[in-house]
């Protein structure tokens, strides 16, 4: 299964890409994708079609997801 991943903000520099297509096992959850990218334990949000995903949400073939750091402060 293929998933297109776009990183936002500091994640682009930290992980060395802005957007790329990844092959992942089927089925693959949001947590599976985050793990494959080596992003476990980071404060982040994963969205698909602008809506946040939970770690247990299943991804589909050709999904486009965005992974962004959680921003805080004022």
CHARMM internal coordinates of N, CA and C (Angstrom, degrees):
IC EDIT
DIST 1 N 1 CA 1.4369
DIST 1 CA 1 C 1.5261
ANGL 1 N 1 CA 1 C 107.66
DIST 1 C 2 N 1.3259
ANGL 1 CA 1 C 2 N 116.58
DIHE 1 N 1 CA 1 C 2 N 145.29
DIST 2 N 2 CA 1.4633
ANGL 1 C 2 N 2 CA 121.25
DIHE 1 CA 1 C 2 N 2 CA 179.28
DIST 2 CA 2 C 1.5255
ANGL 2 N 2 CA 2 C 110.47
DIHE 1 C 2 N 2 CA 2 C -114.24
DIST 2 C 3 N 1.3242
ANGL 2 CA 2 C 3 N 114.93
DIHE 2 N 2 CA 2 C 3 N 140.12
DIST 3 N 3 CA 1.4626
ANGL 2 C 3 N 3 CA 122.27
DIHE 2 CA 2 C 3 N 3 CA 177.55
DIST 3 CA 3 C 1.5243
ANGL 3 N 3 CA 3 C 107.61
DIHE 2 C 3 N 3 CA 3 C -133.34
DIST 3 C 4 N 1.3281
ANGL 3 CA 3 C 4 N 116.84
DIHE 3 N 3 CA 3 C 4 N 133.48
DIST 4 N 4 CA 1.4629
ANGL 3 C 4 N 4 CA 120.71
DIHE 3 CA 3 C 4 N 4 CA 176.22
DIST 4 CA 4 C 1.5256
ANGL 4 N 4 CA 4 C 107.88
DIHE 3 C 4 N 4 CA 4 C -93.59
DIST 4 C 5 N 1.3301
ANGL 4 CA 4 C 5 N 116.10
DIHE 4 N 4 CA 4 C 5 N 125.97
DIST 5 N 5 CA 1.4639
ANGL 4 C 5 N 5 CA 122.54
DIHE 4 CA 4 C 5 N 5 CA -176.15
DIST 5 CA 5 C 1.5227
ANGL 5 N 5 CA 5 C 109.22
DIHE 4 C 5 N 5 CA 5 C -115.80
DIST 5 C 6 N 1.3155
ANGL 5 CA 5 C 6 N 115.54
DIHE 5 N 5 CA 5 C 6 N 131.37
DIST 6 N 6 CA 1.4630
ANGL 5 C 6 N 6 CA 121.88
DIHE 5 CA 5 C 6 N 6 CA 174.88
DIST 6 CA 6 C 1.5239
ANGL 6 N 6 CA 6 C 108.08
DIHE 5 C 6 N 6 CA 6 C -118.80
DIST 6 C 7 N 1.3237
ANGL 6 CA 6 C 7 N 116.32
DIHE 6 N 6 CA 6 C 7 N 128.05
DIST 7 N 7 CA 1.4633
ANGL 6 C 7 N 7 CA 121.26
DIHE 6 CA 6 C 7 N 7 CA 177.64
DIST 7 CA 7 C 1.5157
ANGL 7 N 7 CA 7 C 109.53
DIHE 6 C 7 N 7 CA 7 C -100.42
DIST 7 C 8 N 1.3175
ANGL 7 CA 7 C 8 N 115.89
DIHE 7 N 7 CA 7 C 8 N 148.23
DIST 8 N 8 CA 1.4604
ANGL 7 C 8 N 8 CA 122.87
DIHE 7 CA 7 C 8 N 8 CA -177.69
DIST 8 CA 8 C 1.5225
ANGL 8 N 8 CA 8 C 109.54
DIHE 7 C 8 N 8 CA 8 C -119.69
DIST 8 C 9 N 1.3349
ANGL 8 CA 8 C 9 N 114.83
DIHE 8 N 8 CA 8 C 9 N 149.66
DIST 9 N 9 CA 1.4613
ANGL 8 C 9 N 9 CA 121.64
DIHE 8 CA 8 C 9 N 9 CA 171.62
DIST 9 CA 9 C 1.5146
ANGL 9 N 9 CA 9 C 113.74
DIHE 8 C 9 N 9 CA 9 C 60.95
DIST 9 C 10 N 1.3247
ANGL 9 CA 9 C 10 N 115.39
DIHE 9 N 9 CA 9 C 10 N -137.87
DIST 10 N 10 CA 1.4666
ANGL 9 C 10 N 10 CA 122.14
DIHE 9 CA 9 C 10 N 10 CA -175.43
DIST 10 CA 10 C 1.5227
ANGL 10 N 10 CA 10 C 112.80
DIHE 9 C 10 N 10 CA 10 C -61.02
DIST 10 C 11 N 1.3222
ANGL 10 CA 10 C 11 N 118.30
DIHE 10 N 10 CA 10 C 11 N -21.30
DIST 11 N 11 CA 1.4595
ANGL 10 C 11 N 11 CA 120.68
DIHE 10 CA 10 C 11 N 11 CA -179.77
DIST 11 CA 11 C 1.5326
ANGL 11 N 11 CA 11 C 111.96
DIHE 10 C 11 N 11 CA 11 C -65.39
DIST 11 C 12 N 1.3398
ANGL 11 CA 11 C 12 N 117.47
DIHE 11 N 11 CA 11 C 12 N -31.43
DIST 12 N 12 CA 1.4697
ANGL 11 C 12 N 12 CA 119.74
DIHE 11 CA 11 C 12 N 12 CA 179.16
DIST 12 CA 12 C 1.5244
ANGL 12 N 12 CA 12 C 110.80
DIHE 11 C 12 N 12 CA 12 C -60.03
DIST 12 C 13 N 1.3116
ANGL 12 CA 12 C 13 N 116.71
DIHE 12 N 12 CA 12 C 13 N -47.72
DIST 13 N 13 CA 1.4659
ANGL 12 C 13 N 13 CA 120.52
DIHE 12 CA 12 C 13 N 13 CA -179.60
DIST 13 CA 13 C 1.5278
ANGL 13 N 13 CA 13 C 111.03
DIHE 12 C 13 N 13 CA 13 C -70.98
DIST 13 C 14 N 1.3060
ANGL 13 CA 13 C 14 N 116.17
DIHE 13 N 13 CA 13 C 14 N -42.36
DIST 14 N 14 CA 1.4654
ANGL 13 C 14 N 14 CA 120.72
DIHE 13 CA 13 C 14 N 14 CA -176.07
DIST 14 CA 14 C 1.5299
ANGL 14 N 14 CA 14 C 112.77
DIHE 13 C 14 N 14 CA 14 C -64.56
DIST 14 C 15 N 1.3437
ANGL 14 CA 14 C 15 N 117.01
DIHE 14 N 14 CA 14 C 15 N -37.42
DIST 15 N 15 CA 1.4630
ANGL 14 C 15 N 15 CA 120.50
DIHE 14 CA 14 C 15 N 15 CA -176.11
DIST 15 CA 15 C 1.5273
ANGL 15 N 15 CA 15 C 113.35
DIHE 14 C 15 N 15 CA 15 C -106.52
DIST 15 C 16 N 1.3349
ANGL 15 CA 15 C 16 N 117.09
DIHE 15 N 15 CA 15 C 16 N -0.30
DIST 16 N 16 CA 1.4559
ANGL 15 C 16 N 16 CA 121.20
DIHE 15 CA 15 C 16 N 16 CA 170.03
DIST 16 CA 16 C 1.5182
ANGL 16 N 16 CA 16 C 117.59
DIHE 15 C 16 N 16 CA 16 C 78.47
DIST 16 C 17 N 1.3203
ANGL 16 CA 16 C 17 N 117.56
DIHE 16 N 16 CA 16 C 17 N 18.08
DIST 17 N 17 CA 1.4683
ANGL 16 C 17 N 17 CA 119.22
DIHE 16 CA 16 C 17 N 17 CA 174.33
DIST 17 CA 17 C 1.5223
ANGL 17 N 17 CA 17 C 109.92
DIHE 16 C 17 N 17 CA 17 C -156.94
DIST 17 C 18 N 1.3247
ANGL 17 CA 17 C 18 N 115.38
DIHE 17 N 17 CA 17 C 18 N 156.99
DIST 18 N 18 CA 1.4552
ANGL 17 C 18 N 18 CA 121.07
DIHE 17 CA 17 C 18 N 18 CA 175.92
DIST 18 CA 18 C 1.5140
ANGL 18 N 18 CA 18 C 111.27
DIHE 17 C 18 N 18 CA 18 C -99.74
DIST 18 C 19 N 1.3415
ANGL 18 CA 18 C 19 N 114.64
DIHE 18 N 18 CA 18 C 19 N -40.25
DIST 19 N 19 CA 1.4615
ANGL 18 C 19 N 19 CA 119.74
DIHE 18 CA 18 C 19 N 19 CA 179.88
DIST 19 CA 19 C 1.5229
ANGL 19 N 19 CA 19 C 108.81
DIHE 18 C 19 N 19 CA 19 C -153.84
DIST 19 C 20 N 1.3328
ANGL 19 CA 19 C 20 N 115.28
DIHE 19 N 19 CA 19 C 20 N 138.34
DIST 20 N 20 CA 1.4628
ANGL 19 C 20 N 20 CA 119.53
DIHE 19 CA 19 C 20 N 20 CA 175.38
DIST 20 CA 20 C 1.5173
ANGL 20 N 20 CA 20 C 110.19
DIHE 19 C 20 N 20 CA 20 C -160.87
DIST 20 C 21 N 1.3267
ANGL 20 CA 20 C 21 N 113.91
DIHE 20 N 20 CA 20 C 21 N 161.45
DIST 21 N 21 CA 1.4515
ANGL 20 C 21 N 21 CA 120.78
DIHE 20 CA 20 C 21 N 21 CA 177.59
DIST 21 CA 21 C 1.5227
ANGL 21 N 21 CA 21 C 108.62
DIHE 20 C 21 N 21 CA 21 C -97.27
DIST 21 C 22 N 1.3241
ANGL 21 CA 21 C 22 N 115.73
DIHE 21 N 21 CA 21 C 22 N 132.95
DIST 22 N 22 CA 1.4659
ANGL 21 C 22 N 22 CA 121.45
DIHE 21 CA 21 C 22 N 22 CA -179.44
DIST 22 CA 22 C 1.5192
ANGL 22 N 22 CA 22 C 110.27
DIHE 21 C 22 N 22 CA 22 C -118.83
DIST 22 C 23 N 1.3185
ANGL 22 CA 22 C 23 N 115.72
DIHE 22 N 22 CA 22 C 23 N 143.93
DIST 23 N 23 CA 1.4586
ANGL 22 C 23 N 23 CA 120.61
DIHE 22 CA 22 C 23 N 23 CA 170.14
DIST 23 CA 23 C 1.5184
ANGL 23 N 23 CA 23 C 106.95
DIHE 22 C 23 N 23 CA 23 C -92.52
DIST 23 C 24 N 1.3206
ANGL 23 CA 23 C 24 N 115.98
DIHE 23 N 23 CA 23 C 24 N 127.34
DIST 24 N 24 CA 1.4620
ANGL 23 C 24 N 24 CA 121.78
DIHE 23 CA 23 C 24 N 24 CA -179.36
DIST 24 CA 24 C 1.5263
ANGL 24 N 24 CA 24 C 108.54
DIHE 23 C 24 N 24 CA 24 C -129.98
DIST 24 C 25 N 1.3360
ANGL 24 CA 24 C 25 N 117.21
DIHE 24 N 24 CA 24 C 25 N 156.96
DIST 25 N 25 CA 1.4699
ANGL 24 C 25 N 25 CA 119.17
DIHE 24 CA 24 C 25 N 25 CA 178.42
DIST 25 CA 25 C 1.5235
ANGL 25 N 25 CA 25 C 110.67
DIHE 24 C 25 N 25 CA 25 C -68.38
DIST 25 C 26 N 1.3032
ANGL 25 CA 25 C 26 N 115.74
DIHE 25 N 25 CA 25 C 26 N 154.44
DIST 26 N 26 CA 1.4594
ANGL 25 C 26 N 26 CA 120.46
DIHE 25 CA 25 C 26 N 26 CA 176.18
DIST 26 CA 26 C 1.5259
ANGL 26 N 26 CA 26 C 107.76
DIHE 25 C 26 N 26 CA 26 C -112.84
DIST 26 C 27 N 1.3168
ANGL 26 CA 26 C 27 N 119.23
DIHE 26 N 26 CA 26 C 27 N 126.92
DIST 27 N 27 CA 1.4630
ANGL 26 C 27 N 27 CA 126.91
DIHE 26 CA 26 C 27 N 27 CA -0.58
DIST 27 CA 27 C 1.5263
ANGL 27 N 27 CA 27 C 111.84
DIHE 26 C 27 N 27 CA 27 C -78.98
DIST 27 C 28 N 1.3213
ANGL 27 CA 27 C 28 N 114.72
DIHE 27 N 27 CA 27 C 28 N 157.36
DIST 28 N 28 CA 1.4659
ANGL 27 C 28 N 28 CA 121.27
DIHE 27 CA 27 C 28 N 28 CA 177.56
DIST 28 CA 28 C 1.5253
ANGL 28 N 28 CA 28 C 108.04
DIHE 27 C 28 N 28 CA 28 C -135.54
DIST 28 C 29 N 1.3058
ANGL 28 CA 28 C 29 N 115.82
DIHE 28 N 28 CA 28 C 29 N 130.56
DIST 29 N 29 CA 1.4614
ANGL 28 C 29 N 29 CA 120.87
DIHE 28 CA 28 C 29 N 29 CA 177.72
DIST 29 CA 29 C 1.5268
ANGL 29 N 29 CA 29 C 109.82
DIHE 28 C 29 N 29 CA 29 C -95.63
DIST 29 C 30 N 1.3124
ANGL 29 CA 29 C 30 N 115.35
DIHE 29 N 29 CA 29 C 30 N 171.93
DIST 30 N 30 CA 1.4634
ANGL 29 C 30 N 30 CA 120.30
DIHE 29 CA 29 C 30 N 30 CA 174.94
DIST 30 CA 30 C 1.5237
ANGL 30 N 30 CA 30 C 109.88
DIHE 29 C 30 N 30 CA 30 C -57.53
DIST 30 C 31 N 1.3307
ANGL 30 CA 30 C 31 N 117.68
DIHE 30 N 30 CA 30 C 31 N -42.66
DIST 31 N 31 CA 1.4693
ANGL 30 C 31 N 31 CA 121.61
DIHE 30 CA 30 C 31 N 31 CA 179.22
DIST 31 CA 31 C 1.5222
ANGL 31 N 31 CA 31 C 111.01
DIHE 30 C 31 N 31 CA 31 C -61.93
DIST 31 C 32 N 1.3211
ANGL 31 CA 31 C 32 N 117.64
DIHE 31 N 31 CA 31 C 32 N -38.91
DIST 32 N 32 CA 1.4668
ANGL 31 C 32 N 32 CA 122.53
DIHE 31 CA 31 C 32 N 32 CA 177.60
DIST 32 CA 32 C 1.5267
ANGL 32 N 32 CA 32 C 109.93
DIHE 31 C 32 N 32 CA 32 C -61.37
DIST 32 C 33 N 1.3200
ANGL 32 CA 32 C 33 N 117.34
DIHE 32 N 32 CA 32 C 33 N -45.61
DIST 33 N 33 CA 1.4671
ANGL 32 C 33 N 33 CA 121.51
DIHE 32 CA 32 C 33 N 33 CA 179.91
DIST 33 CA 33 C 1.5231
ANGL 33 N 33 CA 33 C 110.91
DIHE 32 C 33 N 33 CA 33 C -63.43
DIST 33 C 34 N 1.3210
ANGL 33 CA 33 C 34 N 116.95
DIHE 33 N 33 CA 33 C 34 N -46.55
DIST 34 N 34 CA 1.4670
ANGL 33 C 34 N 34 CA 121.58
DIHE 33 CA 33 C 34 N 34 CA 179.51
DIST 34 CA 34 C 1.5315
ANGL 34 N 34 CA 34 C 109.87
DIHE 33 C 34 N 34 CA 34 C -59.39
DIST 34 C 35 N 1.3169
ANGL 34 CA 34 C 35 N 116.89
DIHE 34 N 34 CA 34 C 35 N -40.93
DIST 35 N 35 CA 1.4590
ANGL 34 C 35 N 35 CA 121.12
DIHE 34 CA 34 C 35 N 35 CA 178.71
DIST 35 CA 35 C 1.5277
ANGL 35 N 35 CA 35 C 111.56
DIHE 34 C 35 N 35 CA 35 C -65.31
DIST 35 C 36 N 1.3202
ANGL 35 CA 35 C 36 N 117.17
DIHE 35 N 35 CA 35 C 36 N -44.49
DIST 36 N 36 CA 1.4716
ANGL 35 C 36 N 36 CA 121.02
DIHE 35 CA 35 C 36 N 36 CA 179.68
DIST 36 CA 36 C 1.5233
ANGL 36 N 36 CA 36 C 111.68
DIHE 35 C 36 N 36 CA 36 C -60.86
DIST 36 C 37 N 1.3254
ANGL 36 CA 36 C 37 N 116.29
DIHE 36 N 36 CA 36 C 37 N -29.79
DIST 37 N 37 CA 1.4642
ANGL 36 C 37 N 37 CA 120.81
DIHE 36 CA 36 C 37 N 37 CA 179.39
DIST 37 CA 37 C 1.5301
ANGL 37 N 37 CA 37 C 112.27
DIHE 36 C 37 N 37 CA 37 C -85.94
DIST 37 C 38 N 1.3328
ANGL 37 CA 37 C 38 N 117.81
DIHE 37 N 37 CA 37 C 38 N -5.59
DIST 38 N 38 CA 1.4631
ANGL 37 C 38 N 38 CA 120.97
DIHE 37 CA 37 C 38 N 38 CA -179.17
DIST 38 CA 38 C 1.5146
ANGL 38 N 38 CA 38 C 113.05
DIHE 37 C 38 N 38 CA 38 C 73.07
DIST 38 C 39 N 1.3312
ANGL 38 CA 38 C 39 N 116.36
DIHE 38 N 38 CA 38 C 39 N 32.27
DIST 39 N 39 CA 1.4614
ANGL 38 C 39 N 39 CA 121.12
DIHE 38 CA 38 C 39 N 39 CA -175.35
DIST 39 CA 39 C 1.5264
ANGL 39 N 39 CA 39 C 113.06
DIHE 38 C 39 N 39 CA 39 C -109.06
DIST 39 C 40 N 1.3402
ANGL 39 CA 39 C 40 N 117.37
DIHE 39 N 39 CA 39 C 40 N 13.10
DIST 40 N 40 CA 1.4624
ANGL 39 C 40 N 40 CA 119.74
DIHE 39 CA 39 C 40 N 40 CA -179.89
DIST 40 CA 40 C 1.5208
ANGL 40 N 40 CA 40 C 109.92
DIHE 39 C 40 N 40 CA 40 C -60.21
DIST 40 C 41 N 1.3147
ANGL 40 CA 40 C 41 N 116.21
DIHE 40 N 40 CA 40 C 41 N 142.50
DIST 41 N 41 CA 1.4602
ANGL 40 C 41 N 41 CA 121.25
DIHE 40 CA 40 C 41 N 41 CA 175.85
DIST 41 CA 41 C 1.5165
ANGL 41 N 41 CA 41 C 114.52
DIHE 40 C 41 N 41 CA 41 C 84.08
DIST 41 C 42 N 1.3372
ANGL 41 CA 41 C 42 N 117.53
DIHE 41 N 41 CA 41 C 42 N -5.08
DIST 42 N 42 CA 1.4657
ANGL 41 C 42 N 42 CA 119.84
DIHE 41 CA 41 C 42 N 42 CA 178.67
DIST 42 CA 42 C 1.5251
ANGL 42 N 42 CA 42 C 109.77
DIHE 41 C 42 N 42 CA 42 C -87.26
DIST 42 C 43 N 1.3260
ANGL 42 CA 42 C 43 N 116.16
DIHE 42 N 42 CA 42 C 43 N 149.73
DIST 43 N 43 CA 1.4652
ANGL 42 C 43 N 43 CA 120.83
DIHE 42 CA 42 C 43 N 43 CA 174.58
DIST 43 CA 43 C 1.5204
ANGL 43 N 43 CA 43 C 107.45
DIHE 42 C 43 N 43 CA 43 C -79.45
DIST 43 C 44 N 1.3382
ANGL 43 CA 43 C 44 N 115.65
DIHE 43 N 43 CA 43 C 44 N 106.51
DIST 44 N 44 CA 1.4597
ANGL 43 C 44 N 44 CA 119.49
DIHE 43 CA 43 C 44 N 44 CA -175.78
DIST 44 CA 44 C 1.5159
ANGL 44 N 44 CA 44 C 110.81
DIHE 43 C 44 N 44 CA 44 C -147.64
DIST 44 C 45 N 1.3220
ANGL 44 CA 44 C 45 N 114.40
DIHE 44 N 44 CA 44 C 45 N 165.67
DIST 45 N 45 CA 1.4554
ANGL 44 C 45 N 45 CA 121.46
DIHE 44 CA 44 C 45 N 45 CA 173.52
DIST 45 CA 45 C 1.5251
ANGL 45 N 45 CA 45 C 106.86
DIHE 44 C 45 N 45 CA 45 C -128.89
DIST 45 C 46 N 1.3320
ANGL 45 CA 45 C 46 N 115.41
DIHE 45 N 45 CA 45 C 46 N 138.10
DIST 46 N 46 CA 1.4608
ANGL 45 C 46 N 46 CA 121.69
DIHE 45 CA 45 C 46 N 46 CA 177.70
DIST 46 CA 46 C 1.5256
ANGL 46 N 46 CA 46 C 107.13
DIHE 45 C 46 N 46 CA 46 C -114.97
DIST 46 C 47 N 1.3390
ANGL 46 CA 46 C 47 N 116.06
DIHE 46 N 46 CA 46 C 47 N 129.44
DIST 47 N 47 CA 1.4590
ANGL 46 C 47 N 47 CA 119.91
DIHE 46 CA 46 C 47 N 47 CA 179.59
DIST 47 CA 47 C 1.5244
ANGL 47 N 47 CA 47 C 110.73
DIHE 46 C 47 N 47 CA 47 C -125.06
DIST 47 C 48 N 1.3282
ANGL 47 CA 47 C 48 N 114.21
DIHE 47 N 47 CA 47 C 48 N 154.87
DIST 48 N 48 CA 1.4673
ANGL 47 C 48 N 48 CA 122.62
DIHE 47 CA 47 C 48 N 48 CA 172.33
DIST 48 CA 48 C 1.5220
ANGL 48 N 48 CA 48 C 105.47
DIHE 47 C 48 N 48 CA 48 C -135.10
DIST 48 C 49 N 1.3072
ANGL 48 CA 48 C 49 N 116.97
DIHE 48 N 48 CA 48 C 49 N 125.43
DIST 49 N 49 CA 1.4676
ANGL 48 C 49 N 49 CA 121.73
DIHE 48 CA 48 C 49 N 49 CA -176.96
DIST 49 CA 49 C 1.5258
ANGL 49 N 49 CA 49 C 111.28
DIHE 48 C 49 N 49 CA 49 C 55.83
DIST 49 C 50 N 1.3312
ANGL 49 CA 49 C 50 N 116.24
DIHE 49 N 49 CA 49 C 50 N 34.81
DIST 50 N 50 CA 1.4591
ANGL 49 C 50 N 50 CA 121.28
DIHE 49 CA 49 C 50 N 50 CA 176.96
DIST 50 CA 50 C 1.5152
ANGL 50 N 50 CA 50 C 115.16
DIHE 49 C 50 N 50 CA 50 C 79.35
DIST 50 C 51 N 1.3178
ANGL 50 CA 50 C 51 N 117.52
DIHE 50 N 50 CA 50 C 51 N 0.01
DIST 51 N 51 CA 1.4671
ANGL 50 C 51 N 51 CA 120.77
DIHE 50 CA 50 C 51 N 51 CA -179.17
DIST 51 CA 51 C 1.5256
ANGL 51 N 51 CA 51 C 109.82
DIHE 50 C 51 N 51 CA 51 C -108.90
DIST 51 C 52 N 1.3450
ANGL 51 CA 51 C 52 N 117.06
DIHE 51 N 51 CA 51 C 52 N 136.56
DIST 52 N 52 CA 1.4674
ANGL 51 C 52 N 52 CA 119.80
DIHE 51 CA 51 C 52 N 52 CA -178.77
DIST 52 CA 52 C 1.5252
ANGL 52 N 52 CA 52 C 111.93
DIHE 51 C 52 N 52 CA 52 C -66.27
DIST 52 C 53 N 1.3192
ANGL 52 CA 52 C 53 N 114.85
DIHE 52 N 52 CA 52 C 53 N 144.90
DIST 53 N 53 CA 1.4602
ANGL 52 C 53 N 53 CA 121.94
DIHE 52 CA 52 C 53 N 53 CA 177.15
DIST 53 CA 53 C 1.5227
ANGL 53 N 53 CA 53 C 109.70
DIHE 52 C 53 N 53 CA 53 C -107.86
DIST 53 C 54 N 1.3232
ANGL 53 CA 53 C 54 N 116.34
DIHE 53 N 53 CA 53 C 54 N 147.34
DIST 54 N 54 CA 1.4646
ANGL 53 C 54 N 54 CA 120.92
DIHE 53 CA 53 C 54 N 54 CA 173.51
DIST 54 CA 54 C 1.5295
ANGL 54 N 54 CA 54 C 107.80
DIHE 53 C 54 N 54 CA 54 C -91.27
DIST 54 C 55 N 1.3318
ANGL 54 CA 54 C 55 N 117.96
DIHE 54 N 54 CA 54 C 55 N 162.31
DIST 55 N 55 CA 1.4681
ANGL 54 C 55 N 55 CA 120.37
DIHE 54 CA 54 C 55 N 55 CA -179.25
DIST 55 CA 55 C 1.5286
ANGL 55 N 55 CA 55 C 113.89
DIHE 54 C 55 N 55 CA 55 C -56.92
DIST 55 C 56 N 1.3271
ANGL 55 CA 55 C 56 N 117.97
DIHE 55 N 55 CA 55 C 56 N -28.26
DIST 56 N 56 CA 1.4684
ANGL 55 C 56 N 56 CA 120.65
DIHE 55 CA 55 C 56 N 56 CA -176.86
DIST 56 CA 56 C 1.5293
ANGL 56 N 56 CA 56 C 113.90
DIHE 55 C 56 N 56 CA 56 C -90.52
DIST 56 C 57 N 1.3380
ANGL 56 CA 56 C 57 N 118.02
DIHE 56 N 56 CA 56 C 57 N -4.18
DIST 57 N 57 CA 1.4658
ANGL 56 C 57 N 57 CA 120.37
DIHE 56 CA 56 C 57 N 57 CA 179.47
DIST 57 CA 57 C 1.5228
ANGL 57 N 57 CA 57 C 110.45
DIHE 56 C 57 N 57 CA 57 C -65.84
DIST 57 C 58 N 1.3263
ANGL 57 CA 57 C 58 N 116.32
DIHE 57 N 57 CA 57 C 58 N 135.23
DIST 58 N 58 CA 1.4637
ANGL 57 C 58 N 58 CA 121.39
DIHE 57 CA 57 C 58 N 58 CA 179.36
DIST 58 CA 58 C 1.5224
ANGL 58 N 58 CA 58 C 109.88
DIHE 57 C 58 N 58 CA 58 C -84.76
DIST 58 C 59 N 1.3231
ANGL 58 CA 58 C 59 N 114.80
DIHE 58 N 58 CA 58 C 59 N 140.76
DIST 59 N 59 CA 1.4547
ANGL 58 C 59 N 59 CA 121.26
DIHE 58 CA 58 C 59 N 59 CA 176.72
DIST 59 CA 59 C 1.5212
ANGL 59 N 59 CA 59 C 108.94
DIHE 58 C 59 N 59 CA 59 C -94.37
DIST 59 C 60 N 1.3367
ANGL 59 CA 59 C 60 N 115.32
DIHE 59 N 59 CA 59 C 60 N 154.76
DIST 60 N 60 CA 1.4539
ANGL 59 C 60 N 60 CA 120.70
DIHE 59 CA 59 C 60 N 60 CA 178.54
DIST 60 CA 60 C 1.5170
ANGL 60 N 60 CA 60 C 111.32
DIHE 59 C 60 N 60 CA 60 C -114.75
DIST 60 C 61 N 1.3261
ANGL 60 CA 60 C 61 N 115.43
DIHE 60 N 60 CA 60 C 61 N 161.90
DIST 61 N 61 CA 1.4554
ANGL 60 C 61 N 61 CA 120.77
DIHE 60 CA 60 C 61 N 61 CA 178.38
DIST 61 CA 61 C 1.5255
ANGL 61 N 61 CA 61 C 109.71
DIHE 60 C 61 N 61 CA 61 C -58.51
DIST 61 C 62 N 1.3133
ANGL 61 CA 61 C 62 N 116.16
DIHE 61 N 61 CA 61 C 62 N 134.39
DIST 62 N 62 CA 1.4706
ANGL 61 C 62 N 62 CA 124.50
DIHE 61 CA 61 C 62 N 62 CA -179.86
DIST 62 CA 62 C 1.5242
ANGL 62 N 62 CA 62 C 113.96
DIHE 61 C 62 N 62 CA 62 C 69.28
DIST 62 C 63 N 1.3368
ANGL 62 CA 62 C 63 N 118.27
DIHE 62 N 62 CA 62 C 63 N 15.28
DIST 63 N 63 CA 1.4669
ANGL 62 C 63 N 63 CA 119.62
DIHE 62 CA 62 C 63 N 63 CA 173.34
DIST 63 CA 63 C 1.5208
ANGL 63 N 63 CA 63 C 109.39
DIHE 62 C 63 N 63 CA 63 C -63.41
DIST 63 C 64 N 1.3187
ANGL 63 CA 63 C 64 N 114.90
DIHE 63 N 63 CA 63 C 64 N 150.39
DIST 64 N 64 CA 1.4642
ANGL 63 C 64 N 64 CA 122.11
DIHE 63 CA 63 C 64 N 64 CA 173.55
DIST 64 CA 64 C 1.5201
ANGL 64 N 64 CA 64 C 106.93
DIHE 63 C 64 N 64 CA 64 C -116.34
DIST 64 C 65 N 1.3198
ANGL 64 CA 64 C 65 N 115.45
DIHE 64 N 64 CA 64 C 65 N 119.14
DIST 65 N 65 CA 1.4595
ANGL 64 C 65 N 65 CA 119.81
DIHE 64 CA 64 C 65 N 65 CA -179.26
DIST 65 CA 65 C 1.5218
ANGL 65 N 65 CA 65 C 109.90
DIHE 64 C 65 N 65 CA 65 C -120.91
DIST 65 C 66 N 1.3078
ANGL 65 CA 65 C 66 N 114.53
DIHE 65 N 65 CA 65 C 66 N 151.92
DIST 66 N 66 CA 1.4607
ANGL 65 C 66 N 66 CA 122.27
DIHE 65 CA 65 C 66 N 66 CA 176.78
DIST 66 CA 66 C 1.5196
ANGL 66 N 66 CA 66 C 107.17
DIHE 65 C 66 N 66 CA 66 C -118.32
DIST 66 C 67 N 1.3266
ANGL 66 CA 66 C 67 N 115.96
DIHE 66 N 66 CA 66 C 67 N 133.17
DIST 67 N 67 CA 1.4626
ANGL 66 C 67 N 67 CA 121.19
DIHE 66 CA 66 C 67 N 67 CA 177.25
DIST 67 CA 67 C 1.5183
ANGL 67 N 67 CA 67 C 107.56
DIHE 66 C 67 N 67 CA 67 C -118.81
DIST 67 C 68 N 1.3280
ANGL 67 CA 67 C 68 N 115.47
DIHE 67 N 67 CA 67 C 68 N 121.99
DIST 68 N 68 CA 1.4602
ANGL 67 C 68 N 68 CA 121.05
DIHE 67 CA 67 C 68 N 68 CA -176.66
DIST 68 CA 68 C 1.5204
ANGL 68 N 68 CA 68 C 110.35
DIHE 67 C 68 N 68 CA 68 C -130.65
DIST 68 C 69 N 1.3302
ANGL 68 CA 68 C 69 N 116.29
DIHE 68 N 68 CA 68 C 69 N 148.65
DIST 69 N 69 CA 1.4644
ANGL 68 C 69 N 69 CA 119.04
DIHE 68 CA 68 C 69 N 69 CA 174.10
DIST 69 CA 69 C 1.5209
ANGL 69 N 69 CA 69 C 109.24
DIHE 68 C 69 N 69 CA 69 C -68.86
DIST 69 C 70 N 1.3158
ANGL 69 CA 69 C 70 N 115.80
DIHE 69 N 69 CA 69 C 70 N 151.40
DIST 70 N 70 CA 1.4611
ANGL 69 C 70 N 70 CA 120.19
DIHE 69 CA 69 C 70 N 70 CA 174.68
DIST 70 CA 70 C 1.5171
ANGL 70 N 70 CA 70 C 107.46
DIHE 69 C 70 N 70 CA 70 C -82.20
DIST 70 C 71 N 1.3054
ANGL 70 CA 70 C 71 N 115.42
DIHE 70 N 70 CA 70 C 71 N 124.82
DIST 71 N 71 CA 1.4575
ANGL 70 C 71 N 71 CA 121.34
DIHE 70 CA 70 C 71 N 71 CA 179.76
DIST 71 CA 71 C 1.5147
ANGL 71 N 71 CA 71 C 108.89
DIHE 70 C 71 N 71 CA 71 C -96.67
DIST 71 C 72 N 1.3193
ANGL 71 CA 71 C 72 N 116.23
DIHE 71 N 71 CA 71 C 72 N 141.69
DIST 72 N 72 CA 1.4584
ANGL 71 C 72 N 72 CA 120.24
DIHE 71 CA 71 C 72 N 72 CA 176.22
DIST 72 CA 72 C 1.5156
ANGL 72 N 72 CA 72 C 108.67
DIHE 71 C 72 N 72 CA 72 C -140.68
DIST 72 C 73 N 1.2681
ANGL 72 CA 72 C 73 N 114.26
DIHE 72 N 72 CA 72 C 73 N 167.96
DIST 73 N 73 CA 1.4597
ANGL 72 C 73 N 73 CA 118.90
DIHE 72 CA 72 C 73 N 73 CA -179.87
DIST 73 CA 73 C 1.5122
ANGL 73 N 73 CA 73 C 110.41
DIHE 72 C 73 N 73 CA 73 C 116.35
DIST 73 C 74 N 1.3103
ANGL 73 CA 73 C 74 N 114.42
DIHE 73 N 73 CA 73 C 74 N -172.85
DIST 74 N 74 CA 1.4616
ANGL 73 C 74 N 74 CA 116.16
DIHE 73 CA 73 C 74 N 74 CA -176.10
DIST 74 CA 74 C 1.4807
ANGL 74 N 74 CA 74 C 112.77
DIHE 73 C 74 N 74 CA 74 C -143.87
END
COOR INIT
IC SEED 1 N 1 CA 1 C
IC BUILD
